Amino acid sequence: MNTLRPCGCKGVRTCLTCEQDFQIDKPSLQQQLQQLESWSYCTQCERLYAGWDTQAVQAAHPDHNLAESLPLPGILVQEQFLTSAEGAQLMSDLDALPWAISQSGRRKQNYGPKTNFRKRRLQLGAFEGFPAATRFVQQRFESVPLLRNFQTIEQCSLEYDPSKGASIDPHVDDCWIWGERVVTVNCLGDAVLTLNLYEEHQASKYNLDLVQQYKAQLLAPLLSPDQLAAYKGKVLRIPMPNLSLIVLYGPARYQFEHAVLREDVDERRVCIAYREFTPMYIDGLDKQQGDLDHISYKNREYYCQTIAWNLLTKKCK
């Protein structure tokens, strides 16, 4: 099934709709991962504790014993990044914009350059700026020490519909164009981010081979093979509460695949994902192309946000 289906799925990506329409028998990723040793993240301890159920682990916080925990370098979970009123207004503004079908039961609103990760090519395409109503979110990044000087290159709203079995398969975000900090703002609904150690079979997969060119600039150093051994055979569960901010960087970003399981989406979930350039595009091998892209990109962004600041739509005439 390598052709694009009416639901938006293609290849190994499926949703409940195409699984039923095309009799696709997809093994349960949750059942596979539950064969591993489960650890869940406590946002108060900022440590991992044994258990699959993130809510149960959070509830047990008063009794947590740090001696029985594991660290997880490269993860930030900041609860109440948005207020309830801001979340409600943001959802109203996002739903006033057009949604496009995506894979695995999702819909999206994508604002940024067109990328070809395999050929390592970047085009501005039809980008006209970010939605004006979301500007305050990017501005608030400056209040988070980890995100200071974060320059958004792509902003993508993602909707997860439980009636479609919406999910996202395990992956590492591309390492050629997208920088270290992988940022998610949760606008509606609770969910869980599931991580498992990436056993590298292809150096070029996810363009991970390029990380060696800028690993000295990472905010958190990568783990050594001996350190990674502590996570082998384990699945890590990170709560993503409604209105929270999640940032992956360093080891959590590059040495683990992350996924959102369909079983962890039991209500409509909407988040906004943000990406920045890699150091290669800022001051590395692709600097010249990065300068040209970034100047043009920022000019377009500024134009749209200046002209359409008080509009609820993206269109700039």
C-alpha positions as CSV (number, residue, x, y, z in Angstrom):
1,M,0.0,0.0,0.0
2,N,2.6,2.6,-1.1
3,T,0.0,4.8,-2.8
4,L,-1.7,7.7,-1.0
5,R,-5.0,6.5,0.5
6,P,-8.1,8.8,0.8
7,C,-7.5,9.1,4.5
8,G,-4.0,10.5,3.9
9,C,-2.0,7.5,5.0
10,K,0.7,5.9,2.8
11,G,3.1,2.9,3.1
12,V,3.4,1.6,6.6
13,R,1.5,4.5,8.1
14,T,-2.1,3.6,8.9
15,C,-5.2,4.8,10.7
16,L,-8.4,2.9,11.8
17,T,-10.1,4.1,8.6
18,C,-7.7,2.5,6.1
19,E,-7.1,-0.5,8.3
20,Q,-10.8,-1.3,8.0
21,D,-11.3,-0.2,4.4
22,F,-8.2,-2.1,3.1
23,Q,-8.1,-5.0,5.6
24,I,-4.7,-3.9,6.9
25,D,-3.6,-6.0,9.9
26,K,-1.3,-3.8,11.8
27,P,0.4,-5.2,14.9
28,S,-0.1,-3.3,18.1
29,L,2.9,-1.2,18.9
30,Q,1.7,-0.8,22.5
31,Q,1.6,-4.5,23.0
32,Q,5.2,-4.8,21.6
33,L,6.5,-2.0,23.8
34,Q,4.8,-3.4,26.9
35,Q,7.0,-6.4,26.6
36,L,9.8,-4.1,27.6
37,E,10.6,-2.8,31.1
38,S,8.4,0.3,31.6
39,W,9.5,3.5,33.2
40,S,7.5,6.7,33.5
41,Y,8.6,10.3,34.1
42,C,7.7,12.2,37.2
43,T,7.5,15.9,36.3
44,Q,8.1,16.9,39.9
45,C,11.2,14.7,40.5
46,E,12.3,15.1,36.9
47,R,13.2,11.4,37.1
48,L,12.0,8.1,35.7
49,Y,10.3,5.5,38.0
50,A,9.2,1.9,37.2
51,G,5.7,1.7,35.7
52,W,3.7,2.1,32.5
53,D,0.9,4.3,33.8
54,T,2.2,7.9,33.9
55,Q,-0.7,9.1,36.0
56,A,-0.1,6.4,38.6
57,V,3.6,7.3,38.8
58,Q,2.8,11.0,39.1
59,A,0.3,10.3,41.9
60,A,2.9,8.3,43.8
61,H,5.3,11.3,43.9
62,P,5.3,11.9,47.7
63,D,6.6,8.4,48.1
64,H,9.3,8.4,45.4
65,N,12.7,7.2,46.3
66,L,15.4,8.8,44.1
67,A,17.6,5.8,44.7
68,E,15.1,3.7,42.7
69,S,14.9,6.2,39.8
70,L,16.6,6.8,36.4
71,P,17.7,10.1,35.0
72,L,16.5,11.2,31.5
73,P,19.0,13.7,30.1
74,G,17.5,16.1,27.5
75,I,13.8,16.4,28.6
76,L,11.9,19.4,29.8
77,V,8.2,19.2,30.8
78,Q,6.8,22.6,31.9
79,E,3.2,22.3,33.1
80,Q,0.8,25.2,32.7
81,F,2.8,26.9,30.0
82,L,-0.5,28.2,28.7
83,T,-3.4,29.3,30.8
84,S,-6.8,27.8,30.4
85,A,-8.1,31.0,28.8
86,E,-5.1,31.1,26.4
87,G,-5.6,27.5,25.4
88,A,-9.3,28.0,24.7
89,Q,-8.6,31.1,22.6
90,L,-5.7,29.5,20.8
91,M,-7.9,26.5,19.8
92,S,-10.6,28.8,18.6
93,D,-8.1,30.7,16.4
94,L,-6.5,27.4,15.1
95,D,-9.9,26.0,14.2
96,A,-10.6,29.1,12.2
97,L,-7.7,28.2,9.9
98,P,-7.9,25.3,7.3
99,W,-6.7,21.9,8.4
100,A,-5.1,19.4,5.9
101,I,-5.3,15.7,6.2
102,S,-2.1,13.9,7.3
103,Q,-0.9,10.4,8.0
104,S,-1.9,8.0,10.8
105,G,-5.2,9.7,11.5
106,R,-3.9,13.2,12.0
107,R,-4.6,16.6,10.5
108,K,-2.1,19.4,10.3
109,Q,-1.5,23.1,9.7
110,N,2.0,23.5,8.4
111,Y,3.8,26.8,8.2
112,G,7.4,26.6,7.0
113,P,9.7,25.5,4.2
114,K,9.2,22.5,2.0
115,T,11.9,19.9,2.9
116,N,13.2,16.8,1.2
117,F,15.2,15.0,3.9
118,R,16.6,12.3,1.6
119,K,17.9,14.7,-1.0
120,R,18.7,17.3,1.6
121,R,16.9,20.1,-0.2
122,L,14.9,23.0,1.1
123,Q,12.5,25.3,-0.6
124,L,10.4,28.2,0.8
125,G,7.4,27.1,-1.3
126,A,4.2,29.0,-0.5
127,F,5.2,30.1,3.0
128,E,3.6,33.4,3.9
129,G,4.3,33.6,7.6
130,F,3.0,32.2,10.9
131,P,-0.6,32.7,12.0
132,A,-0.8,36.0,13.8
133,A,-2.8,34.5,16.7
134,T,0.0,32.2,17.6
135,R,2.7,34.9,17.9
136,F,2.4,35.1,21.7
137,V,3.4,31.5,22.0
138,Q,6.8,32.1,20.2
139,Q,7.3,35.2,22.3
140,R,6.8,33.3,25.5
141,F,9.7,31.0,24.6
142,E,12.0,33.8,25.7
143,S,10.8,33.2,29.3
144,V,12.1,29.7,29.2
145,P,15.9,29.6,29.7
146,L,16.3,26.5,27.6
147,L,14.5,28.2,24.7
148,R,16.2,31.6,24.7
149,N,17.4,32.6,21.2
150,F,15.2,29.9,19.7
151,Q,14.3,31.0,16.1
152,T,11.3,29.1,14.7
153,I,11.9,27.8,11.2
154,E,8.8,25.6,11.1
155,Q,5.5,25.7,13.0
156,C,3.1,22.8,12.6
157,S,-0.2,22.3,14.3
158,L,-1.2,18.6,14.7
159,E,-4.6,17.2,15.6
160,Y,-5.0,13.7,16.9
161,D,-8.5,12.3,16.5
162,P,-9.1,9.2,18.7
163,S,-12.0,8.0,16.5
164,K,-9.4,7.6,13.7
165,G,-6.8,5.9,15.9
166,A,-4.5,8.9,15.5
167,S,-0.9,8.3,16.4
168,I,2.7,8.9,15.3
169,D,5.1,6.1,14.8
170,P,8.5,5.9,16.5
171,H,11.0,8.2,14.9
172,V,13.9,10.7,15.4
173,D,13.3,14.1,13.9
174,D,15.5,14.8,10.9
175,C,19.0,15.9,11.9
176,W,20.1,17.6,8.7
177,I,17.7,20.6,8.8
178,W,15.9,20.5,12.2
179,G,18.0,21.7,15.2
180,E,18.6,20.2,18.6
181,R,15.5,21.6,20.4
182,V,12.3,19.8,19.5
183,V,9.5,21.9,21.0
184,T,5.9,20.9,21.5
185,V,3.2,23.1,23.0
186,N,0.1,21.1,24.0
187,C,-3.0,23.2,23.3
188,L,-5.8,20.6,23.9
189,G,-6.0,17.2,25.6
190,D,-3.6,15.1,27.6
191,A,-1.3,12.5,26.0
192,V,1.9,10.5,26.6
193,L,5.2,10.6,24.6
194,T,6.8,7.1,24.5
195,L,10.5,6.8,24.0
196,N,12.7,3.8,23.3
197,L,16.4,3.5,22.7
198,Y,17.3,3.9,19.0
199,E,19.4,0.9,18.0
200,E,21.3,2.4,15.0
201,H,21.1,0.2,12.0
202,Q,21.7,2.8,9.3
203,A,24.0,5.7,10.0
204,S,22.2,7.8,7.4
205,K,18.7,7.1,8.8
206,Y,17.1,10.4,10.1
207,N,20.4,12.0,8.8
208,L,21.8,11.1,12.2
209,D,25.3,10.7,10.7
210,L,25.4,14.5,10.5
211,V,25.2,15.0,14.2
212,Q,28.9,14.3,14.5
213,Q,29.5,17.6,12.7
214,Y,27.9,19.7,15.5
215,K,27.7,17.5,18.6
216,A,30.2,19.7,20.4
217,Q,27.6,22.5,20.3
218,L,24.8,20.4,21.8
219,L,23.1,21.7,25.0
220,A,23.4,18.3,26.6
221,P,26.2,15.8,25.7
222,L,25.2,12.5,24.1
223,L,25.4,9.5,26.3
224,S,28.3,7.0,26.0
225,P,27.6,3.4,25.1
226,D,28.1,2.4,28.7
227,Q,25.5,5.0,29.8
228,L,23.1,4.0,27.1
229,A,23.2,0.4,28.4
230,A,21.1,1.4,31.3
231,Y,18.2,2.1,28.9
232,K,18.4,-1.0,26.9
233,G,15.3,-3.2,27.0
234,K,13.3,-0.3,28.5
235,V,10.4,1.9,27.3
236,L,10.2,5.4,28.7
237,R,6.9,7.2,29.1
238,I,6.7,11.0,29.3
239,P,3.4,12.7,30.3
240,M,2.2,15.5,28.0
241,P,-0.4,17.4,30.0
242,N,-2.8,19.8,28.4
243,L,-1.4,23.3,28.2
244,S,2.2,22.1,28.9
245,L,5.5,22.7,27.1
246,I,7.7,19.7,26.1
247,V,11.3,20.1,24.9
248,L,13.5,17.2,23.7
249,Y,17.2,18.0,23.3
250,G,20.6,16.2,23.7
251,P,20.3,12.4,24.4
252,A,16.5,12.3,24.5
253,R,16.3,14.0,21.1
254,Y,19.1,12.1,19.2
255,Q,19.5,8.7,20.9
256,F,15.9,7.7,21.5
257,E,13.0,7.4,19.1
258,H,9.7,9.0,20.2
259,A,6.1,8.1,19.4
260,V,2.5,8.9,20.4
261,L,0.5,5.7,20.7
262,R,-3.1,5.6,19.6
263,E,-4.0,4.1,23.0
264,D,-2.7,7.2,24.7
265,V,-5.1,9.5,22.7
266,D,-8.5,9.2,24.3
267,E,-9.8,12.7,23.5
268,R,-9.1,15.2,20.7
269,R,-5.6,16.3,21.1
270,V,-4.0,19.4,19.4
271,C,-0.4,20.5,19.8
272,I,1.9,22.9,18.0
273,A,5.4,21.6,17.1
274,Y,8.3,24.1,16.6
275,R,11.6,23.5,14.8
276,E,14.8,25.5,14.5
277,F,17.8,25.2,12.1
278,T,20.7,22.9,12.8
279,P,24.1,24.6,13.4
280,M,25.1,23.4,9.9
281,Y,22.5,25.7,8.5
282,I,23.5,28.6,10.7
283,D,27.3,28.5,10.7
284,G,28.3,25.1,9.2
285,L,28.6,23.5,5.8
286,D,25.2,24.8,4.7
287,K,25.7,28.3,6.0
288,Q,25.5,30.1,2.6
289,Q,22.3,28.3,1.7
290,G,21.0,28.8,5.3
291,D,21.7,32.6,5.1
292,L,19.8,32.9,1.9
293,D,16.9,30.8,3.1
294,H,16.7,32.4,6.5
295,I,16.8,36.0,5.2
296,S,14.1,35.3,2.7
297,Y,12.1,33.3,5.3
298,K,12.3,36.0,8.0
299,N,11.4,38.7,5.6
300,R,8.3,36.8,4.6
301,E,7.4,36.1,8.2
302,Y,7.8,39.7,9.2
303,Y,5.7,40.9,6.2
304,C,2.8,38.6,7.0
305,Q,2.9,39.3,10.8
306,T,3.1,43.0,10.3
307,I,0.3,43.2,7.7
308,A,-2.0,40.6,9.3
309,W,-1.2,40.9,13.0
310,N,-4.9,41.3,14.0
311,L,-6.2,38.7,11.6
312,L,-7.3,35.2,12.6
313,T,-6.2,33.7,9.2
314,K,-2.9,33.1,7.6
315,K,-3.6,34.7,4.3
316,C,-1.7,37.8,3.3
317,K,-3.0,39.5,0.2
